[in-house]
């Protein structure tokens, strides 16, 4: 999945697969997480957020299952 860079102190880049509703987030520390069943609206809101890291912690992590990618 292609990820695009974002302005964030925590998040390095973000990718989204609309067909599978999968959000992929790369962090500056090198880890990558995939979040499943994420609607396109949530991806758009993350990309437009003033603080993508805060949006991730408040809106995505509590609501969508995530797993680390090897």
CHARMM internal coordinates of N, CA and C (Angstrom, degrees):
IC EDIT
DIST 1 N 1 CA 1.4424
DIST 1 CA 1 C 1.5282
ANGL 1 N 1 CA 1 C 108.54
DIST 1 C 2 N 1.3040
ANGL 1 CA 1 C 2 N 116.28
DIHE 1 N 1 CA 1 C 2 N 133.91
DIST 2 N 2 CA 1.4706
ANGL 1 C 2 N 2 CA 121.10
DIHE 1 CA 1 C 2 N 2 CA 179.33
DIST 2 CA 2 C 1.5176
ANGL 2 N 2 CA 2 C 109.10
DIHE 1 C 2 N 2 CA 2 C -80.27
DIST 2 C 3 N 1.3250
ANGL 2 CA 2 C 3 N 115.28
DIHE 2 N 2 CA 2 C 3 N 130.02
DIST 3 N 3 CA 1.4631
ANGL 2 C 3 N 3 CA 120.74
DIHE 2 CA 2 C 3 N 3 CA 177.79
DIST 3 CA 3 C 1.5201
ANGL 3 N 3 CA 3 C 109.07
DIHE 2 C 3 N 3 CA 3 C -112.21
DIST 3 C 4 N 1.3322
ANGL 3 CA 3 C 4 N 115.97
DIHE 3 N 3 CA 3 C 4 N 146.04
DIST 4 N 4 CA 1.4622
ANGL 3 C 4 N 4 CA 121.11
DIHE 3 CA 3 C 4 N 4 CA 178.90
DIST 4 CA 4 C 1.5236
ANGL 4 N 4 CA 4 C 109.27
DIHE 3 C 4 N 4 CA 4 C -111.54
DIST 4 C 5 N 1.3208
ANGL 4 CA 4 C 5 N 118.11
DIHE 4 N 4 CA 4 C 5 N 142.85
DIST 5 N 5 CA 1.4623
ANGL 4 C 5 N 5 CA 121.40
DIHE 4 CA 4 C 5 N 5 CA 179.83
DIST 5 CA 5 C 1.5321
ANGL 5 N 5 CA 5 C 111.70
DIHE 4 C 5 N 5 CA 5 C -64.18
DIST 5 C 6 N 1.3368
ANGL 5 CA 5 C 6 N 115.31
DIHE 5 N 5 CA 5 C 6 N 147.56
DIST 6 N 6 CA 1.4647
ANGL 5 C 6 N 6 CA 121.34
DIHE 5 CA 5 C 6 N 6 CA 174.56
DIST 6 CA 6 C 1.5273
ANGL 6 N 6 CA 6 C 109.08
DIHE 5 C 6 N 6 CA 6 C -130.02
DIST 6 C 7 N 1.3247
ANGL 6 CA 6 C 7 N 115.51
DIHE 6 N 6 CA 6 C 7 N 157.26
DIST 7 N 7 CA 1.4651
ANGL 6 C 7 N 7 CA 121.68
DIHE 6 CA 6 C 7 N 7 CA 176.49
DIST 7 CA 7 C 1.5230
ANGL 7 N 7 CA 7 C 107.99
DIHE 6 C 7 N 7 CA 7 C -84.31
DIST 7 C 8 N 1.3237
ANGL 7 CA 7 C 8 N 116.38
DIHE 7 N 7 CA 7 C 8 N 104.51
DIST 8 N 8 CA 1.4562
ANGL 7 C 8 N 8 CA 121.18
DIHE 7 CA 7 C 8 N 8 CA -178.72
DIST 8 CA 8 C 1.5231
ANGL 8 N 8 CA 8 C 108.47
DIHE 7 C 8 N 8 CA 8 C -161.78
DIST 8 C 9 N 1.3117
ANGL 8 CA 8 C 9 N 115.52
DIHE 8 N 8 CA 8 C 9 N 146.79
DIST 9 N 9 CA 1.4614
ANGL 8 C 9 N 9 CA 119.49
DIHE 8 CA 8 C 9 N 9 CA 177.14
DIST 9 CA 9 C 1.5292
ANGL 9 N 9 CA 9 C 111.60
DIHE 8 C 9 N 9 CA 9 C -79.28
DIST 9 C 10 N 1.3276
ANGL 9 CA 9 C 10 N 117.34
DIHE 9 N 9 CA 9 C 10 N -15.00
DIST 10 N 10 CA 1.4619
ANGL 9 C 10 N 10 CA 122.12
DIHE 9 CA 9 C 10 N 10 CA -176.86
DIST 10 CA 10 C 1.5295
ANGL 10 N 10 CA 10 C 111.84
DIHE 9 C 10 N 10 CA 10 C -113.09
DIST 10 C 11 N 1.3307
ANGL 10 CA 10 C 11 N 116.42
DIHE 10 N 10 CA 10 C 11 N -45.23
DIST 11 N 11 CA 1.4627
ANGL 10 C 11 N 11 CA 122.22
DIHE 10 CA 10 C 11 N 11 CA -175.23
DIST 11 CA 11 C 1.5277
ANGL 11 N 11 CA 11 C 109.78
DIHE 10 C 11 N 11 CA 11 C -92.57
DIST 11 C 12 N 1.3259
ANGL 11 CA 11 C 12 N 116.23
DIHE 11 N 11 CA 11 C 12 N 130.14
DIST 12 N 12 CA 1.4645
ANGL 11 C 12 N 12 CA 121.53
DIHE 11 CA 11 C 12 N 12 CA 178.28
DIST 12 CA 12 C 1.5329
ANGL 12 N 12 CA 12 C 111.09
DIHE 11 C 12 N 12 CA 12 C -87.26
DIST 12 C 13 N 1.3658
ANGL 12 CA 12 C 13 N 115.90
DIHE 12 N 12 CA 12 C 13 N -49.13
DIST 13 N 13 CA 1.4554
ANGL 12 C 13 N 13 CA 119.79
DIHE 12 CA 12 C 13 N 13 CA -177.01
DIST 13 CA 13 C 1.5201
ANGL 13 N 13 CA 13 C 111.00
DIHE 12 C 13 N 13 CA 13 C -154.62
DIST 13 C 14 N 1.3428
ANGL 13 CA 13 C 14 N 115.02
DIHE 13 N 13 CA 13 C 14 N 162.23
DIST 14 N 14 CA 1.4624
ANGL 13 C 14 N 14 CA 121.62
DIHE 13 CA 13 C 14 N 14 CA -175.17
DIST 14 CA 14 C 1.5232
ANGL 14 N 14 CA 14 C 109.02
DIHE 13 C 14 N 14 CA 14 C -136.43
DIST 14 C 15 N 1.3339
ANGL 14 CA 14 C 15 N 116.07
DIHE 14 N 14 CA 14 C 15 N 135.61
DIST 15 N 15 CA 1.4595
ANGL 14 C 15 N 15 CA 122.44
DIHE 14 CA 14 C 15 N 15 CA 173.21
DIST 15 CA 15 C 1.5061
ANGL 15 N 15 CA 15 C 109.76
DIHE 14 C 15 N 15 CA 15 C -126.72
DIST 15 C 16 N 1.3389
ANGL 15 CA 15 C 16 N 116.05
DIHE 15 N 15 CA 15 C 16 N 156.71
DIST 16 N 16 CA 1.4624
ANGL 15 C 16 N 16 CA 119.68
DIHE 15 CA 15 C 16 N 16 CA 179.64
DIST 16 CA 16 C 1.5225
ANGL 16 N 16 CA 16 C 109.41
DIHE 15 C 16 N 16 CA 16 C -146.17
DIST 16 C 17 N 1.3287
ANGL 16 CA 16 C 17 N 115.80
DIHE 16 N 16 CA 16 C 17 N 132.22
DIST 17 N 17 CA 1.4592
ANGL 16 C 17 N 17 CA 122.64
DIHE 16 CA 16 C 17 N 17 CA 174.75
DIST 17 CA 17 C 1.5177
ANGL 17 N 17 CA 17 C 107.05
DIHE 16 C 17 N 17 CA 17 C -109.41
DIST 17 C 18 N 1.3374
ANGL 17 CA 17 C 18 N 116.78
DIHE 17 N 17 CA 17 C 18 N 101.45
DIST 18 N 18 CA 1.4578
ANGL 17 C 18 N 18 CA 121.32
DIHE 17 CA 17 C 18 N 18 CA -175.55
DIST 18 CA 18 C 1.5243
ANGL 18 N 18 CA 18 C 111.91
DIHE 17 C 18 N 18 CA 18 C -65.19
DIST 18 C 19 N 1.3287
ANGL 18 CA 18 C 19 N 117.51
DIHE 18 N 18 CA 18 C 19 N -35.09
DIST 19 N 19 CA 1.4671
ANGL 18 C 19 N 19 CA 120.97
DIHE 18 CA 18 C 19 N 19 CA -178.86
DIST 19 CA 19 C 1.5253
ANGL 19 N 19 CA 19 C 111.65
DIHE 18 C 19 N 19 CA 19 C -64.13
DIST 19 C 20 N 1.3331
ANGL 19 CA 19 C 20 N 116.74
DIHE 19 N 19 CA 19 C 20 N -32.86
DIST 20 N 20 CA 1.4676
ANGL 19 C 20 N 20 CA 121.21
DIHE 19 CA 19 C 20 N 20 CA -178.25
DIST 20 CA 20 C 1.5271
ANGL 20 N 20 CA 20 C 112.87
DIHE 19 C 20 N 20 CA 20 C -106.29
DIST 20 C 21 N 1.3353
ANGL 20 CA 20 C 21 N 117.24
DIHE 20 N 20 CA 20 C 21 N -3.94
DIST 21 N 21 CA 1.4787
ANGL 20 C 21 N 21 CA 122.58
DIHE 20 CA 20 C 21 N 21 CA -177.32
DIST 21 CA 21 C 1.5282
ANGL 21 N 21 CA 21 C 111.26
DIHE 20 C 21 N 21 CA 21 C 55.99
DIST 21 C 22 N 1.3393
ANGL 21 CA 21 C 22 N 115.33
DIHE 21 N 21 CA 21 C 22 N 44.13
DIST 22 N 22 CA 1.4661
ANGL 21 C 22 N 22 CA 121.09
DIHE 21 CA 21 C 22 N 22 CA -179.23
DIST 22 CA 22 C 1.5274
ANGL 22 N 22 CA 22 C 109.06
DIHE 21 C 22 N 22 CA 22 C -114.39
DIST 22 C 23 N 1.3205
ANGL 22 CA 22 C 23 N 114.79
DIHE 22 N 22 CA 22 C 23 N 127.47
DIST 23 N 23 CA 1.4606
ANGL 22 C 23 N 23 CA 123.04
DIHE 22 CA 22 C 23 N 23 CA 177.06
DIST 23 CA 23 C 1.5201
ANGL 23 N 23 CA 23 C 107.59
DIHE 22 C 23 N 23 CA 23 C -105.65
DIST 23 C 24 N 1.3158
ANGL 23 CA 23 C 24 N 116.82
DIHE 23 N 23 CA 23 C 24 N 130.95
DIST 24 N 24 CA 1.4658
ANGL 23 C 24 N 24 CA 121.08
DIHE 23 CA 23 C 24 N 24 CA 179.97
DIST 24 CA 24 C 1.5174
ANGL 24 N 24 CA 24 C 108.13
DIHE 23 C 24 N 24 CA 24 C -120.66
DIST 24 C 25 N 1.3261
ANGL 24 CA 24 C 25 N 115.59
DIHE 24 N 24 CA 24 C 25 N 128.85
DIST 25 N 25 CA 1.4569
ANGL 24 C 25 N 25 CA 120.82
DIHE 24 CA 24 C 25 N 25 CA -177.09
DIST 25 CA 25 C 1.5213
ANGL 25 N 25 CA 25 C 109.56
DIHE 24 C 25 N 25 CA 25 C -125.05
DIST 25 C 26 N 1.3323
ANGL 25 CA 25 C 26 N 115.46
DIHE 25 N 25 CA 25 C 26 N 125.13
DIST 26 N 26 CA 1.4552
ANGL 25 C 26 N 26 CA 122.08
DIHE 25 CA 25 C 26 N 26 CA 174.22
DIST 26 CA 26 C 1.5175
ANGL 26 N 26 CA 26 C 109.32
DIHE 25 C 26 N 26 CA 26 C -99.58
DIST 26 C 27 N 1.3075
ANGL 26 CA 26 C 27 N 116.44
DIHE 26 N 26 CA 26 C 27 N 134.60
DIST 27 N 27 CA 1.4580
ANGL 26 C 27 N 27 CA 121.96
DIHE 26 CA 26 C 27 N 27 CA -177.97
DIST 27 CA 27 C 1.5282
ANGL 27 N 27 CA 27 C 110.37
DIHE 26 C 27 N 27 CA 27 C -104.89
DIST 27 C 28 N 1.3100
ANGL 27 CA 27 C 28 N 115.97
DIHE 27 N 27 CA 27 C 28 N 157.00
DIST 28 N 28 CA 1.4656
ANGL 27 C 28 N 28 CA 120.84
DIHE 27 CA 27 C 28 N 28 CA -179.95
DIST 28 CA 28 C 1.5326
ANGL 28 N 28 CA 28 C 112.20
DIHE 27 C 28 N 28 CA 28 C -61.36
DIST 28 C 29 N 1.3338
ANGL 28 CA 28 C 29 N 117.70
DIHE 28 N 28 CA 28 C 29 N -24.48
DIST 29 N 29 CA 1.4635
ANGL 28 C 29 N 29 CA 119.76
DIHE 28 CA 28 C 29 N 29 CA 179.56
DIST 29 CA 29 C 1.5309
ANGL 29 N 29 CA 29 C 112.88
DIHE 28 C 29 N 29 CA 29 C -80.05
DIST 29 C 30 N 1.3540
ANGL 29 CA 29 C 30 N 116.21
DIHE 29 N 29 CA 29 C 30 N 0.83
DIST 30 N 30 CA 1.4588
ANGL 29 C 30 N 30 CA 120.09
DIHE 29 CA 29 C 30 N 30 CA 176.18
DIST 30 CA 30 C 1.5127
ANGL 30 N 30 CA 30 C 115.24
DIHE 29 C 30 N 30 CA 30 C 100.20
DIST 30 C 31 N 1.3157
ANGL 30 CA 30 C 31 N 118.71
DIHE 30 N 30 CA 30 C 31 N -15.02
DIST 31 N 31 CA 1.4633
ANGL 30 C 31 N 31 CA 120.25
DIHE 30 CA 30 C 31 N 31 CA 179.40
DIST 31 CA 31 C 1.5226
ANGL 31 N 31 CA 31 C 110.35
DIHE 30 C 31 N 31 CA 31 C -78.32
DIST 31 C 32 N 1.3361
ANGL 31 CA 31 C 32 N 114.70
DIHE 31 N 31 CA 31 C 32 N 153.60
DIST 32 N 32 CA 1.4625
ANGL 31 C 32 N 32 CA 122.25
DIHE 31 CA 31 C 32 N 32 CA 176.78
DIST 32 CA 32 C 1.5207
ANGL 32 N 32 CA 32 C 107.35
DIHE 31 C 32 N 32 CA 32 C -129.66
DIST 32 C 33 N 1.3190
ANGL 32 CA 32 C 33 N 115.96
DIHE 32 N 32 CA 32 C 33 N 134.03
DIST 33 N 33 CA 1.4627
ANGL 32 C 33 N 33 CA 121.46
DIHE 32 CA 32 C 33 N 33 CA 177.11
DIST 33 CA 33 C 1.5111
ANGL 33 N 33 CA 33 C 109.87
DIHE 32 C 33 N 33 CA 33 C -122.08
DIST 33 C 34 N 1.3393
ANGL 33 CA 33 C 34 N 115.11
DIHE 33 N 33 CA 33 C 34 N 146.14
DIST 34 N 34 CA 1.4625
ANGL 33 C 34 N 34 CA 122.19
DIHE 33 CA 33 C 34 N 34 CA 172.97
DIST 34 CA 34 C 1.5215
ANGL 34 N 34 CA 34 C 108.38
DIHE 33 C 34 N 34 CA 34 C -113.90
DIST 34 C 35 N 1.3108
ANGL 34 CA 34 C 35 N 114.48
DIHE 34 N 34 CA 34 C 35 N 134.41
DIST 35 N 35 CA 1.4649
ANGL 34 C 35 N 35 CA 122.37
DIHE 34 CA 34 C 35 N 35 CA 177.08
DIST 35 CA 35 C 1.5163
ANGL 35 N 35 CA 35 C 107.60
DIHE 34 C 35 N 35 CA 35 C -116.42
DIST 35 C 36 N 1.3264
ANGL 35 CA 35 C 36 N 116.17
DIHE 35 N 35 CA 35 C 36 N 128.82
DIST 36 N 36 CA 1.4619
ANGL 35 C 36 N 36 CA 122.37
DIHE 35 CA 35 C 36 N 36 CA -173.57
DIST 36 CA 36 C 1.5277
ANGL 36 N 36 CA 36 C 111.46
DIHE 35 C 36 N 36 CA 36 C -101.66
DIST 36 C 37 N 1.3330
ANGL 36 CA 36 C 37 N 114.73
DIHE 36 N 36 CA 36 C 37 N 155.60
DIST 37 N 37 CA 1.4744
ANGL 36 C 37 N 37 CA 123.33
DIHE 36 CA 36 C 37 N 37 CA 177.49
DIST 37 CA 37 C 1.5280
ANGL 37 N 37 CA 37 C 112.15
DIHE 36 C 37 N 37 CA 37 C 64.70
DIST 37 C 38 N 1.3216
ANGL 37 CA 37 C 38 N 116.36
DIHE 37 N 37 CA 37 C 38 N 33.16
DIST 38 N 38 CA 1.4658
ANGL 37 C 38 N 38 CA 122.02
DIHE 37 CA 37 C 38 N 38 CA -178.40
DIST 38 CA 38 C 1.5273
ANGL 38 N 38 CA 38 C 109.32
DIHE 37 C 38 N 38 CA 38 C -92.11
DIST 38 C 39 N 1.3345
ANGL 38 CA 38 C 39 N 118.05
DIHE 38 N 38 CA 38 C 39 N 119.15
DIST 39 N 39 CA 1.4684
ANGL 38 C 39 N 39 CA 120.46
DIHE 38 CA 38 C 39 N 39 CA 178.60
DIST 39 CA 39 C 1.5304
ANGL 39 N 39 CA 39 C 111.38
DIHE 38 C 39 N 39 CA 39 C -66.78
DIST 39 C 40 N 1.3201
ANGL 39 CA 39 C 40 N 115.76
DIHE 39 N 39 CA 39 C 40 N 153.93
DIST 40 N 40 CA 1.4697
ANGL 39 C 40 N 40 CA 121.39
DIHE 39 CA 39 C 40 N 40 CA 179.00
DIST 40 CA 40 C 1.5283
ANGL 40 N 40 CA 40 C 111.19
DIHE 39 C 40 N 40 CA 40 C -57.63
DIST 40 C 41 N 1.3236
ANGL 40 CA 40 C 41 N 117.42
DIHE 40 N 40 CA 40 C 41 N -34.33
DIST 41 N 41 CA 1.4640
ANGL 40 C 41 N 41 CA 121.74
DIHE 40 CA 40 C 41 N 41 CA 179.14
DIST 41 CA 41 C 1.5148
ANGL 41 N 41 CA 41 C 111.12
DIHE 40 C 41 N 41 CA 41 C -58.17
DIST 41 C 42 N 1.3253
ANGL 41 CA 41 C 42 N 117.98
DIHE 41 N 41 CA 41 C 42 N -40.38
DIST 42 N 42 CA 1.4584
ANGL 41 C 42 N 42 CA 122.23
DIHE 41 CA 41 C 42 N 42 CA -179.19
DIST 42 CA 42 C 1.5324
ANGL 42 N 42 CA 42 C 109.76
DIHE 41 C 42 N 42 CA 42 C -67.84
DIST 42 C 43 N 1.3212
ANGL 42 CA 42 C 43 N 117.02
DIHE 42 N 42 CA 42 C 43 N -40.13
DIST 43 N 43 CA 1.4707
ANGL 42 C 43 N 43 CA 120.22
DIHE 42 CA 42 C 43 N 43 CA 176.32
DIST 43 CA 43 C 1.5223
ANGL 43 N 43 CA 43 C 110.19
DIHE 42 C 43 N 43 CA 43 C -61.21
DIST 43 C 44 N 1.3301
ANGL 43 CA 43 C 44 N 117.09
DIHE 43 N 43 CA 43 C 44 N -45.90
DIST 44 N 44 CA 1.4728
ANGL 43 C 44 N 44 CA 120.35
DIHE 43 CA 43 C 44 N 44 CA 179.34
DIST 44 CA 44 C 1.5233
ANGL 44 N 44 CA 44 C 110.91
DIHE 43 C 44 N 44 CA 44 C -60.92
DIST 44 C 45 N 1.3324
ANGL 44 CA 44 C 45 N 116.80
DIHE 44 N 44 CA 44 C 45 N -43.17
DIST 45 N 45 CA 1.4644
ANGL 44 C 45 N 45 CA 120.53
DIHE 44 CA 44 C 45 N 45 CA -179.83
DIST 45 CA 45 C 1.5261
ANGL 45 N 45 CA 45 C 111.32
DIHE 44 C 45 N 45 CA 45 C -65.17
DIST 45 C 46 N 1.3299
ANGL 45 CA 45 C 46 N 117.44
DIHE 45 N 45 CA 45 C 46 N -38.61
DIST 46 N 46 CA 1.4634
ANGL 45 C 46 N 46 CA 120.89
DIHE 45 CA 45 C 46 N 46 CA 176.93
DIST 46 CA 46 C 1.5252
ANGL 46 N 46 CA 46 C 110.15
DIHE 45 C 46 N 46 CA 46 C -61.47
DIST 46 C 47 N 1.3164
ANGL 46 CA 46 C 47 N 116.68
DIHE 46 N 46 CA 46 C 47 N -45.88
DIST 47 N 47 CA 1.4616
ANGL 46 C 47 N 47 CA 120.65
DIHE 46 CA 46 C 47 N 47 CA -177.50
DIST 47 CA 47 C 1.5295
ANGL 47 N 47 CA 47 C 112.20
DIHE 46 C 47 N 47 CA 47 C -67.23
DIST 47 C 48 N 1.3239
ANGL 47 CA 47 C 48 N 117.07
DIHE 47 N 47 CA 47 C 48 N -26.23
DIST 48 N 48 CA 1.4661
ANGL 47 C 48 N 48 CA 121.42
DIHE 47 CA 47 C 48 N 48 CA -178.86
DIST 48 CA 48 C 1.5243
ANGL 48 N 48 CA 48 C 112.96
DIHE 47 C 48 N 48 CA 48 C -95.30
DIST 48 C 49 N 1.3256
ANGL 48 CA 48 C 49 N 116.88
DIHE 48 N 48 CA 48 C 49 N -5.87
DIST 49 N 49 CA 1.4664
ANGL 48 C 49 N 49 CA 120.82
DIHE 48 CA 48 C 49 N 49 CA -174.61
DIST 49 CA 49 C 1.5249
ANGL 49 N 49 CA 49 C 111.41
DIHE 48 C 49 N 49 CA 49 C -66.31
DIST 49 C 50 N 1.3231
ANGL 49 CA 49 C 50 N 115.05
DIHE 49 N 49 CA 49 C 50 N 142.81
DIST 50 N 50 CA 1.4651
ANGL 49 C 50 N 50 CA 120.36
DIHE 49 CA 49 C 50 N 50 CA 175.21
DIST 50 CA 50 C 1.5270
ANGL 50 N 50 CA 50 C 110.05
DIHE 49 C 50 N 50 CA 50 C -62.35
DIST 50 C 51 N 1.3498
ANGL 50 CA 50 C 51 N 115.68
DIHE 50 N 50 CA 50 C 51 N -37.54
DIST 51 N 51 CA 1.4569
ANGL 50 C 51 N 51 CA 121.65
DIHE 50 CA 50 C 51 N 51 CA 176.80
DIST 51 CA 51 C 1.5309
ANGL 51 N 51 CA 51 C 108.71
DIHE 50 C 51 N 51 CA 51 C -127.70
DIST 51 C 52 N 1.3445
ANGL 51 CA 51 C 52 N 117.69
DIHE 51 N 51 CA 51 C 52 N 95.72
DIST 52 N 52 CA 1.4630
ANGL 51 C 52 N 52 CA 119.50
DIHE 51 CA 51 C 52 N 52 CA 179.41
DIST 52 CA 52 C 1.5304
ANGL 52 N 52 CA 52 C 113.32
DIHE 51 C 52 N 52 CA 52 C -57.34
DIST 52 C 53 N 1.3325
ANGL 52 CA 52 C 53 N 117.66
DIHE 52 N 52 CA 52 C 53 N -36.49
DIST 53 N 53 CA 1.4662
ANGL 52 C 53 N 53 CA 120.52
DIHE 52 CA 52 C 53 N 53 CA 179.21
DIST 53 CA 53 C 1.5159
ANGL 53 N 53 CA 53 C 112.13
DIHE 52 C 53 N 53 CA 53 C -63.59
DIST 53 C 54 N 1.3188
ANGL 53 CA 53 C 54 N 116.63
DIHE 53 N 53 CA 53 C 54 N -42.30
DIST 54 N 54 CA 1.4671
ANGL 53 C 54 N 54 CA 120.79
DIHE 53 CA 53 C 54 N 54 CA 178.14
DIST 54 CA 54 C 1.5230
ANGL 54 N 54 CA 54 C 110.60
DIHE 53 C 54 N 54 CA 54 C -66.07
DIST 54 C 55 N 1.3384
ANGL 54 CA 54 C 55 N 116.30
DIHE 54 N 54 CA 54 C 55 N -42.33
DIST 55 N 55 CA 1.4692
ANGL 54 C 55 N 55 CA 120.19
DIHE 54 CA 54 C 55 N 55 CA 178.37
DIST 55 CA 55 C 1.5335
ANGL 55 N 55 CA 55 C 109.92
DIHE 54 C 55 N 55 CA 55 C -60.99
DIST 55 C 56 N 1.3170
ANGL 55 CA 55 C 56 N 116.80
DIHE 55 N 55 CA 55 C 56 N -43.76
DIST 56 N 56 CA 1.4641
ANGL 55 C 56 N 56 CA 120.88
DIHE 55 CA 55 C 56 N 56 CA 177.97
DIST 56 CA 56 C 1.5238
ANGL 56 N 56 CA 56 C 110.93
DIHE 55 C 56 N 56 CA 56 C -57.25
DIST 56 C 57 N 1.3230
ANGL 56 CA 56 C 57 N 116.78
DIHE 56 N 56 CA 56 C 57 N -48.50
DIST 57 N 57 CA 1.4661
ANGL 56 C 57 N 57 CA 120.87
DIHE 56 CA 56 C 57 N 57 CA -176.91
DIST 57 CA 57 C 1.5230
ANGL 57 N 57 CA 57 C 113.03
DIHE 56 C 57 N 57 CA 57 C -68.66
DIST 57 C 58 N 1.3174
ANGL 57 CA 57 C 58 N 117.36
DIHE 57 N 57 CA 57 C 58 N -35.03
DIST 58 N 58 CA 1.4690
ANGL 57 C 58 N 58 CA 120.40
DIHE 57 CA 57 C 58 N 58 CA -175.08
DIST 58 CA 58 C 1.5218
ANGL 58 N 58 CA 58 C 113.38
DIHE 57 C 58 N 58 CA 58 C -89.22
DIST 58 C 59 N 1.3316
ANGL 58 CA 58 C 59 N 117.63
DIHE 58 N 58 CA 58 C 59 N -35.09
DIST 59 N 59 CA 1.4600
ANGL 58 C 59 N 59 CA 120.31
DIHE 58 CA 58 C 59 N 59 CA -170.90
DIST 59 CA 59 C 1.5252
ANGL 59 N 59 CA 59 C 115.11
DIHE 58 C 59 N 59 CA 59 C -111.49
DIST 59 C 60 N 1.3088
ANGL 59 CA 59 C 60 N 117.93
DIHE 59 N 59 CA 59 C 60 N -28.01
DIST 60 N 60 CA 1.4686
ANGL 59 C 60 N 60 CA 119.78
DIHE 59 CA 59 C 60 N 60 CA -173.74
DIST 60 CA 60 C 1.5243
ANGL 60 N 60 CA 60 C 112.01
DIHE 59 C 60 N 60 CA 60 C -100.36
DIST 60 C 61 N 1.3209
ANGL 60 CA 60 C 61 N 117.43
DIHE 60 N 60 CA 60 C 61 N -56.09
DIST 61 N 61 CA 1.4726
ANGL 60 C 61 N 61 CA 120.19
DIHE 60 CA 60 C 61 N 61 CA -176.04
DIST 61 CA 61 C 1.5258
ANGL 61 N 61 CA 61 C 113.30
DIHE 60 C 61 N 61 CA 61 C -55.52
DIST 61 C 62 N 1.3453
ANGL 61 CA 61 C 62 N 119.76
DIHE 61 N 61 CA 61 C 62 N -41.82
DIST 62 N 62 CA 1.4704
ANGL 61 C 62 N 62 CA 118.29
DIHE 61 CA 61 C 62 N 62 CA -178.90
DIST 62 CA 62 C 1.5322
ANGL 62 N 62 CA 62 C 114.43
DIHE 61 C 62 N 62 CA 62 C -72.44
DIST 62 C 63 N 1.3428
ANGL 62 CA 62 C 63 N 118.16
DIHE 62 N 62 CA 62 C 63 N -17.32
DIST 63 N 63 CA 1.4614
ANGL 62 C 63 N 63 CA 120.35
DIHE 62 CA 62 C 63 N 63 CA -170.60
DIST 63 CA 63 C 1.5176
ANGL 63 N 63 CA 63 C 115.28
DIHE 62 C 63 N 63 CA 63 C -113.04
DIST 63 C 64 N 1.3260
ANGL 63 CA 63 C 64 N 118.23
DIHE 63 N 63 CA 63 C 64 N -18.72
DIST 64 N 64 CA 1.4577
ANGL 63 C 64 N 64 CA 120.34
DIHE 63 CA 63 C 64 N 64 CA -173.46
DIST 64 CA 64 C 1.5197
ANGL 64 N 64 CA 64 C 110.76
DIHE 63 C 64 N 64 CA 64 C -127.56
DIST 64 C 65 N 1.3447
ANGL 64 CA 64 C 65 N 116.86
DIHE 64 N 64 CA 64 C 65 N 137.12
DIST 65 N 65 CA 1.4600
ANGL 64 C 65 N 65 CA 119.51
DIHE 64 CA 64 C 65 N 65 CA 178.69
DIST 65 CA 65 C 1.5199
ANGL 65 N 65 CA 65 C 111.19
DIHE 64 C 65 N 65 CA 65 C -66.24
DIST 65 C 66 N 1.3237
ANGL 65 CA 65 C 66 N 117.00
DIHE 65 N 65 CA 65 C 66 N 133.19
DIST 66 N 66 CA 1.4495
ANGL 65 C 66 N 66 CA 121.33
DIHE 65 CA 65 C 66 N 66 CA 179.52
DIST 66 CA 66 C 1.5099
ANGL 66 N 66 CA 66 C 111.10
DIHE 65 C 66 N 66 CA 66 C -125.56
DIST 66 C 67 N 1.3265
ANGL 66 CA 66 C 67 N 114.70
DIHE 66 N 66 CA 66 C 67 N 153.46
DIST 67 N 67 CA 1.4669
ANGL 66 C 67 N 67 CA 118.93
DIHE 66 CA 66 C 67 N 67 CA 177.01
DIST 67 CA 67 C 1.5198
ANGL 67 N 67 CA 67 C 109.11
DIHE 66 C 67 N 67 CA 67 C -146.53
DIST 67 C 68 N 1.3171
ANGL 67 CA 67 C 68 N 115.03
DIHE 67 N 67 CA 67 C 68 N 145.84
DIST 68 N 68 CA 1.4580
ANGL 67 C 68 N 68 CA 120.54
DIHE 67 CA 67 C 68 N 68 CA 177.38
DIST 68 CA 68 C 1.5301
ANGL 68 N 68 CA 68 C 109.20
DIHE 67 C 68 N 68 CA 68 C -70.59
DIST 68 C 69 N 1.3279
ANGL 68 CA 68 C 69 N 115.59
DIHE 68 N 68 CA 68 C 69 N 143.12
DIST 69 N 69 CA 1.4591
ANGL 68 C 69 N 69 CA 122.14
DIHE 68 CA 68 C 69 N 69 CA 178.60
DIST 69 CA 69 C 1.5253
ANGL 69 N 69 CA 69 C 107.36
DIHE 68 C 69 N 69 CA 69 C -102.39
DIST 69 C 70 N 1.3149
ANGL 69 CA 69 C 70 N 116.09
DIHE 69 N 69 CA 69 C 70 N 131.49
DIST 70 N 70 CA 1.4687
ANGL 69 C 70 N 70 CA 120.43
DIHE 69 CA 69 C 70 N 70 CA 179.65
DIST 70 CA 70 C 1.5038
ANGL 70 N 70 CA 70 C 110.97
DIHE 69 C 70 N 70 CA 70 C -74.62
END
COOR INIT
IC SEED 1 N 1 CA 1 C
IC BUILD
